[in-house]
Amino acid sequence: MPPEGERLSAAEQQLLTDWVRSGLPWPQAAPNSTASQHWAWQPISRTRVPPAAAPDSADWVRNEIDLFVLDRLNAAGIQPATPASRQTLIRRASLDLLGLLPTPEQVQQFVDDTSADAWPRVVDRLLQSPSFGERWGRHWLDLARYADSDGYEKDNARPDAWRYRDWVIDAINQDLPFDQFT
């Protein structure tokens, strides 16, 4: 329904008709020079991997990403940190992935395991823990403004709200693809 009020003139109607018939071209705004320099608008190109590390930090580099980090550290005049102890590694990973400290038994088991795949197995175990979905689901639930009650002065309960919370946690733990999650 057209809005109430004065109708378009014949010239204005003809202008719109001509625009539609010409394929609705939209006037191009002049790109902002700052915006056009942003990395997202640059053509895709292969990034130069920094040269291999100096002998004194060669043991610190484990993959090409480390070479980029080391290059920036060197440019800033900063030395890489020494490798963390096994106790510190499992503690950091557990806090980051689960939001919980590892048990003393889990720490000791990792410290005693000298196999080459000990670290990947610890990370896999943490990622497979139900606590992983609980920790990371919390971020999504915060964005979705999830709550078990209405809050404020009435604080009415939402009796079935837990179903959505549990679905989010299960979706994360089952590695549901994002396009299906949303």
N, C-alpha and C positions, 0 to 999 in steps of 0.2 A: 504494500500500500504506500503510495506517495505521501509525504508529510503534508500537513495542512499548510496553507499559505499561498504565496504567489507562485504561479507555474513558471517553468522555464520558457524563455522566449524561443521563437522559431529558430533564431540564429544559434542559441545555446543547444537546442535539440539537434540541429544539423551538425554542430561541432562534435557532440557525443556520438552521433550516428557515424560520422566519418572516422572517428577514432576507433570505434568497434570494427568497422569494415577494414581498417588498415591493420588489424591484428593486435590492437591494444598495446602499441609500443609505449614503454615507460621511459620518461626522460632520464638519462644517465647523469647522476651527480658526479662532479669532478672528484676523483679519489683524493683523499687527504694524503699528503706526502708521507706523514708519519705512519699512517695506517698501511700504506702500500709497502713500507719497509719491514713490516712485521713478518716474522718467520713463517706464519701460516699462509701468507700470500706469495711466498717465494716458490719457484719451481723446485720439484723434488730433485735432490742431487745426492750423490754419495759423499758422505762425510769422511774426511781424511782421519784415519786412526793415528793417534799420536805415536811417535817412535817407541820402540821397546824400552822398558825401564832400565835405569842404570843398575849396575850389578848390586849395589847396596840395597835396592828395594825390589829386586827381581822376585824374591820369595813372597812379597806382598801382592804382586799382580797375579791374578788367577784367570782373568778373561779380558776381552777387549774393553769392556766397560771400566774395569779398573785402570786401564791406561788413560782414559779420559779423566777420571778422578785424580790420578797421580799427576797428570799434566797440569791441572788446575791447582793442585796443592803446591807443586813446584813453582808455578807462576806466582803464587802468593807467599812463597818462602816458608812453607809449612811442611814438616816431615809427617809421613803417615804414622798413625798410632801403631803401637806394637800389637801383635795378635792377642786377643782376649783368651783367658784361660777357659778350659772346657766347662768349668762350673759357671763362669760368667756367660758363656755362649748359650747354654741351655736355659739359664735364667732369663736372659734377654729375649730369646725366641719364645719362651713360654709366656712371658708378660706381654709381648707384642701380639702374639697370635691368639692367646686365650684370656689374657687379662688376669692370669693366676700364676702364682709361683709354682715351680715344679716341686714334687715331694722330695724329701731327702733320698729316698730309694731311686727315684728317676735320675737325680743328679749323679748318684754313685754309679748307677748302671751305665750312664753315658761316659763318665770319667773312666770306668774300667774297660769300656769297649774301644779297642784300638784298631778295629777294622776300618778299611778305607771308606766304607759306606755308612759309618756310624752317624755322621751329621745328617745326610739326606734321610736316613731312617727316622731320626728324631723329628725332623721337620714334617715328614709325611705323617708320623703318629700325631703330631700336634694338629695338623690340618684335618685329620680324620676324627678328632675329638668332638663330641657334641658341644663342648664349651666354645669351640671356634665359631659356630653359627650363633650361639648366644651372644658372644662378644661383638661380632661384626653385624649381626642383625640389629643390635641396639642402635647402631648409627642410622640404619635405614628407618627404624621405627621412630627415632627422634625426628628425622626429616618428614615422616608421614604424620607426625604429631600424635603418635599412638599413646593411649592411656587406658588404664583399667576402669577409670571413673571420669566424670565430667570435671571434677575439681571445683575450685572456687567455693562459694558459700553453700551450694546445695550438695555437691559431691555425689551425685547419683551414680550408681554402679552401672557398668556396661557388661551385663552378664556373659555375653558371648565374645567379648573383645579378645579373649585369650586365643581364640581360634586363628585370628589373623596373625597374632604374635608367633604362635607355634608354626604357622605356615611359612612365615618369613624365615624363621630359624631353620626349619627343615629344608627350605629352598636353598639356603646358603650352604648347609651341610651336604646337600646332594648336588651342589655345583650346577644348579639350574641356570641355563643360559639367560643373559640379561634381557634379551628380547622376549623371552617367555615369562621372566620374572615380572617385568613391567606390563 
